[in-house]
Amino acid sequence: MNAALDEDQDQAAGTAMRVWAEIDLAALRANVAALRARTGGAAVMAVVKADGYGHGALACARAARAAGASWLGTATPQEALALRAAGVDGRMLCWLWTPGGPWRAAIEADVDVSVSGMWALREVTAAARAAGRPARIQLKADTGLGRNGCQPADWPELVAAARAAEVAGLAKVTGIWSHFACADEPGHPSIATQLALFHEALGAAEAAGLEPEVRHIANSPATLTLPETHFDLVRTGLAVYGVSPVPQVGAPADFGLRPVMTLQATLAQVKRVPGGHGVSYGHLYTTPGETTLALVPAGYADGIPRHASNAGPVLVAGKWRTVAGRVAMDQFVVDLGGDNALVGDRAVLFGPGDHGEPTVEDWARACGTIAYEIVTRIGSRVPRVYVDSADADAGGSGRQVGTGGI
Ligand SMILES: *Cc1c(COP(=O)(O)O)cnc(C)c1O
């Protein structure tokens, strides 16, 4: 028998891997389609920053495009340029700039860039002059988030200068946009305040002579719960990956979304131990009696939060177990109680929940964080295995192992 080939086949079947994140691209496409249906006239931007919220930016960008996401969004220009270098075309916006950023490369790659203040406008127009072509810029208003964006008091100066840059042939203002602080808390008074300020910012831009193609403020929670915020474009991140940004309002299925990532591992050890046995660093867990311990070979270096110690839920041998003791860098333990499992059996940390496994939201609750952080922190040491449940339905394997990065 050809051992190398055999291992390849095991890998392809997902059976021999230590830990892996299965990424269902059919689910991602269906989520984009569901978001498009929900937004009616507004276009959908799939936000693929932070390596596609940990799902793999390139594969997710391509799948989102295939499902009709006419815009892609990234935080950094480097993320956008990496997608361009990999052959992803179409409209793309990146918004997190620092002085000396790659403005000219972004202009030459046809990436729309966000401008939050005069310093950025000066840098991007200088780059446009050097490149010999206008930059496509989107002006960001701070309507109350207090993070990036231009304050209302400074907005008239920025829109006037942007209009002057248009007249000089150095820029085209393609968008006016803003970002919510509390869209995930339906009814929060800041939502109406921000919306009113956004309307004012749009009015001032129009009065200055700007005619943006797209006006946008909605993130995933606003897209799902506040239709009056959709304008021309919605910027959806978490919802594209099938995770609920408003767990208190509804689970993914309540919004027609399906989780894209399933995180699994192969048990590396199963053994009987006596009662009173300490487990993992610091002995935060002691076996209450003679029991069976299973070793899950995934740890905080793989993105499993150390806060999941004695708390994180895992499906092993048909039941939910709880992480026993500390999550270490590379591994953690679960106590199977009176049950048994075999080394090589599968542990499912989270997935869509169809087979009784925990969800990303369950992990977020157990770790005192939000679902965004759980998926985004999954590390580069974890292979992303791309599957396509549509292919699977058609009888194909549709399985491809990715590196996790672009
Ligand atoms: C990350 C981000 C989004 C997407 O947010 P979700 O809640 O994941 O949809 C939208 N806009 C900006 C500015 C962002 O930074």
The ligand as a Tripos MOL2 file, in Angstrom:
@<TRIPOS>MOLECULE
LIG
   15    15     1     0     0
SMALL
NO_CHARGES

@<TRIPOS>ATOM
      1 C1        -16.3750   44.7840   10.3900 C.3       1 LIG1
      2 C2        -17.1580   45.8960    9.8470 C.ar      1 LIG1
      3 C3        -18.4130   45.6640    9.2420 C.ar      1 LIG1
      4 C4        -19.1060   44.3380    9.2900 C.3       1 LIG1
      5 O1        -19.7030   44.1790   10.5460 O.3       1 LIG1
      6 P1        -20.6570   42.9390   10.8680 P.3       1 LIG1
      7 O2        -21.3260   43.2900   12.1320 O.co2     1 LIG1
      8 O3        -19.7820   41.7470   10.9600 O.co2     1 LIG1
      9 O4        -21.6010   42.8370    9.7230 O.co2     1 LIG1
     10 C5        -19.0520   46.7320    8.6350 C.ar      1 LIG1
     11 N1        -18.4840   47.9550    8.6280 N.ar      1 LIG1
     12 C6        -17.3080   48.2190    9.2080 C.ar      1 LIG1
     13 C7        -16.7560   49.5910    9.1910 C.3       1 LIG1
     14 C8        -16.6030   47.2040    9.8450 C.ar      1 LIG1
     15 O5        -15.4320   47.4770   10.4490 O.3       1 LIG1
@<TRIPOS>BOND
     1     1     2 1
     2     2     3 ar
     3     2    14 ar
     4     3     4 1
     5     3    10 ar
     6     4     5 1
     7     5     6 1
     8     6     7 2
     9     6     8 1
    10     6     9 1
    11    10    11 ar
    12    11    12 ar
    13    12    13 1
    14    12    14 ar
    15    14    15 1
@<TRIPOS>SUBSTRUCTURE
     1 LIG1         1 GROUP 0 **** ****
